[in-house]
């Protein structure tokens, strides 16, 4: 399988199937990625609601447990992703752009 000239977006690369997919891609020659920090995406909000929590709770937790003190937005990642998808990054290998993170 050749991944030359191909682009993929894989979510959940920290564990489970997402991590497995990322490892396969790395073996096939893809080696740059963005690790996206904690975001209040709809799936997160639905899960937190089942736990009795809401957006205000998420924001309070993020203020304590994230280096920047707040949740990230999808827009926070756009420039990094665009860079890795562009020709400008053609000589960049083995790079993780770590956006925000979660320190708990």
N, CA, C and O of each residue as an XYZ file, in Angstrom:
416
protein
N       0.849     -1.173      0.000
C       0.000      0.000      0.000
C       0.891      1.231      0.000
O       1.770      1.352      0.852
N       0.684      2.132     -0.925
C       1.451      3.369     -0.982
C       0.595      4.522     -0.486
O      -0.540      4.705     -0.927
N       1.149      5.290      0.429
C       0.450      6.455      0.950
C       1.020      7.753      0.384
O       0.627      8.846      0.794
N       1.943      7.622     -0.555
C       2.566      8.809     -1.140
C       1.503      9.689     -1.790
O       0.703      9.224     -2.602
N       1.510     10.966     -1.420
C       0.560     11.909     -1.979
C      -0.836     11.817     -1.403
O      -1.743     12.495     -1.886
N      -1.034     11.000     -0.388
C      -2.354     10.816      0.211
C      -2.455     11.603      1.516
O      -1.448     11.931      2.143
N      -3.685     11.896      1.906
C      -3.969     12.621      3.137
C      -5.048     11.862      3.900
O      -6.005     11.364      3.306
N      -4.890     11.777      5.213
C      -5.920     11.156      6.050
C      -6.048     11.944      7.343
O      -5.081     12.529      7.830
N      -7.241     11.949      7.883
C      -7.478     12.522      9.194
C      -7.938     11.369     10.073
O      -8.936     10.711      9.779
N      -7.210     11.133     11.145
C      -7.532     10.055     12.076
C      -7.774     10.687     13.436
O      -6.931     11.432     13.935
N      -8.915     10.394     14.036
C      -9.194     10.916     15.369
C      -8.946      9.837     16.406
O      -8.921      8.648     16.090
N      -8.766     10.257     17.629
C      -8.581      9.301     18.719
C      -7.270      8.552     18.644
O      -7.226      7.360     18.946
N      -6.188      9.230     18.243
C      -4.911      8.537     18.061
C      -4.169      8.280     19.361
O      -3.087      7.694     19.348
N      -4.728      8.705     20.472
C      -4.071      8.468     21.750
C      -4.231      7.044     22.250
O      -3.433      6.587     23.069
N      -5.245      6.332     21.777
C      -5.505      4.977     22.264
C      -6.418      4.246     21.288
O      -6.991      4.842     20.375
N      -6.537      2.949     21.504
C      -7.492      2.134     20.761
C      -7.244      2.074     19.265
O      -6.104      2.089     18.803
N      -8.344      2.006     18.516
C      -8.252      1.827     17.068
C      -7.588      3.031     16.390
O      -6.840      2.863     15.428
N      -7.860      4.243     16.890
C      -7.223      5.422     16.315
C      -5.714      5.351     16.407
O      -5.009      5.699     15.460
N      -5.217      4.897     17.551
C      -3.774      4.744     17.732
C      -3.232      3.681     16.785
O      -2.169      3.860     16.190
N      -3.957      2.580     16.646
C      -3.535      1.510     15.742
C      -3.450      1.981     14.295
O      -2.503      1.647     13.582
N      -4.438      2.756     13.865
C      -4.424      3.291     12.502
C      -3.228      4.216     12.319
O      -2.532      4.142     11.307
N      -2.990      5.075     13.285
C      -1.852      6.001     13.200
C      -0.533      5.234     13.116
O       0.368      5.637     12.381
N      -0.413      4.137     13.859
C       0.814      3.342     13.822
C       1.008      2.691     12.450
O       2.131      2.643     11.947
N      -0.059      2.197     11.848
C       0.036      1.620     10.502
C       0.475      2.688      9.512
O       1.363      2.447      8.694
N      -0.132      3.855      9.579
C       0.254      4.936      8.674
C       1.722      5.306      8.857
O       2.424      5.553      7.877
N       2.187      5.346     10.089
C       3.595      5.677     10.344
C       4.515      4.641      9.701
O       5.544      4.995      9.126
N       4.147      3.359      9.797
C       4.971      2.312      9.165
C       4.997      2.460      7.648
O       5.962      2.065      6.993
N       3.933      3.029      7.099
C       3.831      3.200      5.651
C       4.414      4.521      5.159
O       4.320      4.846      3.976
N       5.007      5.268      6.058
C       5.681      6.482      5.629
C       5.071      7.797      6.067
O       5.657      8.853      5.830
N       3.928      7.761      6.689
C       3.365      9.005      7.206
C       3.894      9.228      8.601
O       3.822      8.331      9.441
N       4.419     10.393      8.862
C       5.030     10.565     10.172
C       4.717     11.896     10.844
O       5.260     12.159     11.917
N       3.893     12.727     10.287
C       3.530     13.995     10.914
C       2.086     13.940     11.383
O       1.225     13.360     10.721
N       1.836     14.548     12.528
C       0.476     14.534     13.030
C       0.245     15.700     13.974
O       1.189     16.325     14.458
N      -1.013     15.980     14.224
C      -1.423     16.990     15.188
C      -2.156     16.263     16.310
O      -3.126     15.546     16.065
N      -1.691     16.451     17.527
C      -2.407     15.922     18.682
C      -3.294     17.042     19.191
O      -2.823     18.052     19.714
N      -4.580     16.836     19.026
C      -5.533     17.878     19.391
C      -5.908     17.748     20.846
O      -6.172     16.653     21.344
N      -5.929     18.871     21.516
C      -6.284     18.904     22.931
C      -7.776     18.771     23.164
O      -8.540     18.426     22.263
N      -8.164     19.049     24.375
C      -9.538     18.857     24.832
C     -10.458     19.904     24.222
O     -10.242     21.105     24.386
N     -11.495     19.436     23.510
C     -12.464     20.320     22.865
C     -13.872     19.945     23.294
O     -14.150     18.785     23.596
N     -14.747     20.921     23.318
C     -16.148     20.677     23.676
C     -16.938     20.330     22.418
O     -17.862     21.047     22.032
N     -16.561     19.227     21.789
C     -17.292     18.781     20.604
C     -18.619     18.164     21.033
O     -18.800     17.825     22.202
N     -19.533     18.022     20.100
C     -20.875     17.548     20.441
C     -20.857     16.187     21.136
O     -21.623     15.957     22.072
N     -19.990     15.290     20.686
C     -19.912     13.957     21.299
C     -19.486     14.051     22.767
O     -19.997     13.319     23.614
N     -18.555     14.949     23.058
C     -18.107     15.166     24.442
C     -19.255     15.714     25.286
O     -19.468     15.277     26.417
N     -19.984     16.666     24.731
C     -21.095     17.261     25.475
C     -22.204     16.250     25.751
O     -22.785     16.243     26.836
N     -22.497     15.397     24.773
C     -23.513     14.354     24.963
C     -23.073     13.395     26.067
O     -23.862     13.052     26.947
N     -21.810     12.963     26.019
C     -21.304     12.064     27.058
C     -21.358     12.724     28.429
O     -21.822     12.118     29.395
N     -20.891     13.949     28.514
C     -20.871     14.638     29.816
C     -22.280     14.823     30.365
O     -22.483     14.770     31.577
N     -23.252     15.040     29.485
C     -24.638     15.184     29.930
C     -25.108     13.894     30.603
O     -25.838     13.948     31.593
N     -24.697     12.726     30.073
C     -25.077     11.454     30.705
C     -24.448     11.304     32.086
O     -24.914     10.515     32.909
N     -23.375     12.075     32.333
C     -22.700     12.044     33.628
C     -23.202     13.148     34.569
O     -22.715     13.294     35.690
N     -24.191     13.924     34.087
C     -24.739     15.011     34.885
C     -23.948     16.304     34.791
O     -24.140     17.210     35.602
N     -23.060     16.399     33.809
C     -22.227     17.587     33.647
C     -22.651     18.362     32.404
O     -23.393     17.852     31.564
N     -22.173     19.601     32.297
C     -22.525     20.446     31.151
C     -21.294     21.220     30.683
O     -20.183     20.984     31.157
N     -21.507     22.146     29.748
C     -20.409     22.928     29.198
C     -19.696     23.734     30.286
O     -18.470     23.845     30.269
N     -20.443     24.288     31.214
C     -19.826     25.058     32.300
C     -18.875     24.172     33.109
O     -17.798     24.622     33.501
N     -19.258     22.924     33.361
C     -18.389     21.993     34.082
C     -17.126     21.721     33.275
O     -16.024     21.717     33.822
N     -17.288     21.490     31.957
C     -16.123     21.251     31.100
C     -15.157     22.431     31.147
O     -13.946     22.245     31.268
N     -15.694     23.637     31.053
C     -14.846     24.816     31.073
C     -14.102     24.950     32.397
O     -12.934     25.338     32.423
N     -14.780     24.628     33.491
C     -14.145     24.675     34.815
C     -13.014     23.644     34.900
O     -11.932     23.953     35.398
N     -13.260     22.432     34.419
C     -12.232     21.391     34.424
C     -11.042     21.777     33.535
O      -9.886     21.577     33.908
N     -11.339     22.326     32.370
C     -10.274     22.739     31.455
C      -9.407     23.826     32.074
O      -8.197     23.858     31.849
N     -10.018     24.718     32.852
C      -9.250     25.779     33.515
C      -8.221     25.198     34.480
O      -7.171     25.798     34.713
N      -8.525     24.036     35.036
C      -7.619     23.390     35.986
C      -6.613     22.470     35.296
O      -5.433     22.471     35.647
N      -7.074     21.680     34.310
C      -6.274     20.576     33.787
C      -5.612     20.784     32.433
O      -4.908     19.887     31.968
N      -5.803     21.908     31.791
C      -5.132     22.133     30.510
C      -4.092     23.236     30.656
O      -4.310     24.191     31.401
N      -2.979     23.122     29.966
C      -1.910     24.115     30.098
C      -2.353     25.544     29.775
O      -1.871     26.495     30.392
N      -3.266     25.701     28.813
C      -3.693     27.046     28.437
C      -4.888     27.523     29.248
O      -5.303     28.675     29.125
N      -5.444     26.643     30.076
C      -6.535     27.027     30.963
C      -7.898     27.140     30.335
O      -8.801     27.737     30.920
N      -8.069     26.572     29.142
C      -9.385     26.617     28.496
C      -9.507     25.491     27.486
O      -8.512     24.895     27.073
N     -10.740     25.211     27.096
C     -10.993     24.238     26.038
C     -10.524     24.815     24.709
O     -10.528     26.030     24.513
N     -10.125     23.945     23.811
C      -9.762     24.373     22.467
C     -10.989     24.379     21.576
O     -12.014     23.781     21.905
N     -10.876     25.057     20.449
C     -11.920     25.034     19.433
C     -11.343     24.362     18.189
O     -10.126     24.249     18.051
N     -12.198     23.927     17.304
C     -11.735     23.351     16.045
C     -10.856     24.361     15.316
O      -9.847     23.993     14.715
N     -11.237     25.619     15.369
C     -10.491     26.668     14.684
C      -9.051     26.786     15.195
O      -8.167     27.197     14.443
N      -8.804     26.435     16.452
C      -7.450     26.501     17.007
C      -6.478     25.605     16.260
O      -5.269     25.829     16.321
N      -6.967     24.608     15.565
C      -6.119     23.624     14.892
C      -5.926     23.878     13.405
O      -5.071     23.253     12.777
N      -6.697     24.774     12.845
C      -6.728     24.941     11.391
C      -5.360     25.258     10.802
O      -4.950     24.605      9.842
N      -4.651     26.226     11.336
C      -3.362     26.607     10.754
C      -2.350     25.458     10.811
O      -1.590     25.249      9.865
N      -2.345     24.723     11.911
C      -1.411     23.593     12.025
C      -1.716     22.502     11.012
O      -0.813     21.988     10.351
N      -2.985     22.153     10.891
C      -3.384     21.122      9.936
C      -3.102     21.586      8.508
O      -2.582     20.817      7.700
N      -3.438     22.829      8.194
C      -3.164     23.349      6.856
C      -1.680     23.297      6.527
O      -1.304     22.966      5.402
N      -0.840     23.619      7.492
C       0.602     23.565      7.272
C       1.040     22.137      6.922
O       1.761     21.931      5.946
N       0.609     21.161      7.711
C       1.032     19.779      7.448
C       0.476     19.246      6.139
O       1.065     18.338      5.553
N      -0.634     19.779      5.668
C      -1.207     19.352      4.402
C      -0.599     20.085      3.206
O      -0.832     19.708      2.058
N       0.169     21.116      3.475
C       0.703     21.942      2.389
C       2.075     21.450      1.918
O       2.738     20.669      2.601
N       2.477     21.916      0.759
C       3.812     21.626      0.246
C       4.895     22.194      1.146
O       6.021     21.697      1.140
N       4.579     23.221      1.917
C       5.567     23.834      2.812
C       6.119     22.834      3.827
O       7.229     23.016      4.327
N       5.369     21.793      4.135
C       5.824     20.801      5.120
C       6.431     19.564      4.462
O       6.631     18.552      5.133
N       6.725     19.622      3.179
C       7.190     18.429      2.458
C       8.502     17.858      3.004
O       8.781     16.677      2.800
N       9.296     18.652      3.679
C      10.563     18.176      4.249
C      10.467     17.932      5.755
O      11.468     17.628      6.403
N       9.276     18.064      6.301
C       9.060     17.869      7.734
C       8.674     16.419      7.976
O       7.704     15.931      7.397
N       9.419     15.730      8.821
C       9.107     14.338      9.135
C       9.211     14.098     10.630
O       9.994     14.742     11.327
N       8.406     13.156     11.108
C       8.470     12.778     12.520
C       8.034     13.878     13.466
O       8.566     13.996     14.570
N       7.078     14.678     13.049
C       6.695     15.846     13.836
C       5.313     15.691     14.424
O       4.352     15.369     13.725
N       5.229     15.924     15.713
C       3.932     16.002     16.392
C       3.711     17.463     16.774
O       4.509     18.036     17.516
N       2.647     18.059     16.281
C       2.245     19.375     16.717
C       1.217     19.158     17.825
O       0.079     18.766     17.566
N       1.631     19.414     19.038
C       0.812     19.137     20.212
C       0.023     20.385     20.575
O       0.584     21.370     21.053
N      -1.273     20.335     20.345
C      -2.142     21.495     20.549
C      -2.867     21.395     21.884
O      -3.890     20.717     21.984
N      -2.362     22.046     22.881
C      -3.079     22.144     24.151
C      -2.808     21.014     25.102
O      -2.135     21.190     26.118
N      -3.321     19.873     24.782
C      -3.090     18.709     25.632
C      -3.946     18.672     26.868
O      -4.694     19.605     27.158
N      -3.830     17.605     27.578
C      -4.596     17.362     28.796
C      -3.635     16.802     29.822
O      -3.004     15.773     29.580
N      -3.513     17.450     30.947
C      -2.452     17.095     31.881
C      -2.890     16.219     33.050
O      -2.068     15.875     33.899
N      -4.163     15.855     33.109
C      -4.637     15.056     34.262
C      -4.162     13.628     34.179
O      -4.466     12.824     35.059
